[in-house]
Amino acid sequence: MVSEEQKNVTATVKWYKADKGFGFVRFADGSGEAFLHSSVLAPLGEAAPTEGTVLVCDIVENAKGRQVSAIHSVTPGAPPEPKPRREPKPRRVRGADGLDGAGVPVPMGGEEPRPQRAPRREQPVQTTELLHGTVRWYNLDSQSGLIDPWGDEGGVGVYFDRSLLRQCGLEVLADGEDVRFVAQYGDNGPYAVRIELA
């Protein structure tokens, strides 16, 4: 756990949005993350750091959480490896008889039918399986977001909020970031009970 002030911490830039003037760094020892504001970069004359840039910095903790208070050195990181492309599902072609080549009915337009959402259960169901997903969005104002599970064509996102992120040692997730998570199903739909970076 980071104390109120910690000196000469090695951290890697997780992401930084130059247009917003802020981002986040991840501690090299895996103990969590900290907020990085452009005002800390200004004295160094540094341009916007890229993902993977290594910083030696000081960390302070206040009511808003952990943040970088000073930077002592900047080492550009290797460019991130491109994410593997997910193959698109092949489009089914509707024949004159309304069936595809395998004899399965195809709806008008040739689109795959969306699977029906399972009926709500009376009691919440806890799942212990670690699933993969991608952050659909995270709203800094509401401090909540949605995860799209991989392979789920239903379009029902899994809800999470900042309190869960902090319990899991994270500060914020970027849109499009891949994660692993455990979900629970309640009356209002699925919500995450554990999140970690993929």
C-alpha positions in Angstrom: 0.0 0.0 0.0 1.4 3.4 -0.9 1.8 5.7 2.1 0.9 9.5 2.1 4.1 10.3 0.2 6.5 7.9 -1.6 9.7 9.0 -3.3 11.4 7.6 -6.4 8.7 5.2 -7.5 9.1 3.5 -10.8 5.9 3.5 -12.8 4.8 2.9 -16.4 2.4 5.1 -18.3 -0.8 3.1 -18.7 -2.4 5.7 -20.9 -2.3 9.5 -21.4 -4.8 11.7 -23.3 -3.0 14.8 -24.5 -6.3 16.5 -25.4 -7.6 16.0 -21.8 -4.3 16.7 -20.1 -4.2 13.6 -17.9 -3.7 9.9 -17.7 -2.6 7.1 -15.4 0.5 5.3 -14.5 0.9 1.7 -13.2 3.5 1.0 -10.5 6.3 -1.4 -11.5 5.8 -3.5 -8.4 2.1 -4.2 -9.3 0.7 -2.4 -6.2 -1.7 -0.2 -8.2 -2.0 3.0 -10.2 -1.8 6.8 -9.8 -3.2 9.8 -11.6 -0.9 11.7 -13.9 -1.7 15.4 -14.7 -0.1 17.5 -17.4 1.0 20.1 -14.8 3.6 17.6 -13.5 5.0 17.2 -17.0 5.2 20.9 -17.7 8.4 21.7 -15.7 10.3 19.0 -17.6 9.2 20.4 -21.0 8.0 16.9 -21.8 5.5 16.2 -24.6 2.6 13.8 -23.9 4.1 10.5 -22.8 3.1 7.4 -24.8 1.9 4.1 -23.4 4.8 2.2 -21.9 6.9 5.2 -21.0 8.8 4.5 -17.8 8.8 7.3 -15.1 10.7 7.6 -11.8 8.4 9.8 -9.8 7.1 10.8 -6.4 3.6 9.7 -5.4 1.2 11.5 -2.9 -2.1 10.2 -1.6 -4.9 12.6 -0.8 -8.7 12.5 -0.6 -8.8 12.1 -4.5 -6.5 9.1 -4.4 -2.9 8.5 -5.5 -1.3 10.9 -8.0 2.1 11.7 -9.4 3.5 14.8 -7.6 6.9 15.1 -9.3 8.9 13.3 -12.1 12.6 12.7 -11.8 13.3 10.8 -15.1 11.5 9.8 -18.2 12.5 6.7 -20.3 10.5 6.1 -23.5 9.0 2.7 -23.6 8.8 0.2 -26.5 5.8 0.8 -28.7 2.9 -1.4 -27.6 2.2 -4.6 -29.5 -0.8 -4.4 -31.7 -3.8 -6.3 -30.3 -4.7 -9.4 -32.3 -7.7 -8.8 -34.5 -10.8 -10.7 -33.8 -12.1 -12.5 -36.8 -15.6 -11.3 -37.8 -18.4 -13.9 -37.8 -19.1 -15.1 -41.4 -22.4 -13.7 -42.7 -25.0 -16.3 -43.4 -26.6 -16.2 -46.8 -30.4 -16.8 -47.1 -31.3 -19.1 -49.9 -34.5 -19.0 -51.9 -36.0 -21.6 -49.5 -35.1 -19.3 -46.5 -32.3 -21.7 -45.3 -28.6 -21.4 -45.3 -26.2 -23.9 -46.8 -26.5 -26.1 -43.7 -30.3 -26.1 -43.8 -30.7 -23.7 -40.9 -33.4 -21.0 -41.2 -32.0 -17.5 -41.8 -34.1 -14.4 -40.9 -34.8 -11.8 -43.6 -31.7 -9.7 -44.3 -29.3 -12.6 -43.7 -28.4 -11.4 -40.2 -27.7 -13.8 -37.4 -30.6 -13.7 -34.9 -29.6 -12.2 -31.5 -29.8 -14.8 -28.8 -32.7 -14.3 -26.4 -31.6 -13.0 -23.0 -32.1 -15.5 -20.3 -35.1 -14.8 -18.0 -34.2 -13.0 -14.8 -33.7 -15.3 -11.9 -35.3 -14.9 -8.5 -32.0 -15.1 -6.7 -28.7 -13.6 -7.8 -26.3 -16.1 -9.2 -22.6 -15.8 -8.3 -20.2 -16.9 -11.1 -16.6 -17.7 -10.2 -15.4 -18.1 -13.8 -13.0 -15.4 -14.9 -14.3 -14.0 -18.1 -12.6 -11.8 -20.7 -14.2 -8.5 -21.9 -13.5 -5.1 -23.3 -14.5 -1.8 -21.6 -17.3 -0.3 -23.7 -17.0 3.0 -21.8 -16.1 4.5 -18.5 -17.6 7.8 -17.4 -15.4 9.9 -15.1 -18.4 12.0 -14.0 -20.6 9.1 -12.9 -17.6 7.0 -12.0 -19.2 4.0 -13.6 -18.9 2.0 -16.8 -19.8 -1.1 -18.8 -17.8 -4.1 -20.0 -18.7 -6.0 -23.1 -17.9 -9.7 -22.5 -16.1 -11.4 -25.4 -18.3 -13.6 -27.5 -21.5 -12.1 -26.1 -23.7 -11.0 -29.0 -26.6 -10.0 -26.8 -25.2 -6.5 -26.2 -25.9 -6.5 -22.5 -23.0 -4.8 -20.8 -21.6 -5.7 -17.3 -21.8 -2.8 -14.9 -18.9 -1.7 -12.7 -18.1 1.4 -10.7 -15.1 3.1 -9.2 -15.5 1.6 -5.7 -15.0 -1.8 -7.3 -12.0 -0.6 -9.2 -10.4 0.7 -6.1 -11.1 -2.6 -4.2 -9.2 -4.3 -7.1 -6.2 -1.9 -6.9 -7.2 0.1 -10.1 -8.0 3.8 -10.4 -9.8 4.0 -13.8 -10.2 2.0 -17.0 -9.9 3.4 -20.5 -12.5 2.8 -23.2 -11.5 -0.2 -25.3 -9.2 -1.7 -22.6 -9.3 -5.5 -22.3 -10.0 -6.9 -18.8 -10.8 -10.1 -17.0 -13.7 -10.1 -14.6 -16.1 -12.1 -12.5 -19.8 -11.2 -12.8 -22.8 -11.6 -10.6 -26.4 -11.5 -11.9 -28.9 -9.4 -9.9 -32.4 -8.0 -10.5 -31.0 -5.1 -12.7 -28.7 -7.3 -14.8 -25.1 -8.4 -14.6 -22.5 -6.5 -12.6 -18.8 -7.1 -11.9 -17.6 -8.2 -8.5 -14.0 -8.5 -9.5 -11.9 -6.8 -12.3 -8.3 -7.2 -13.3 -6.3 -6.1 -16.3 -6.0 -8.6 -19.1 
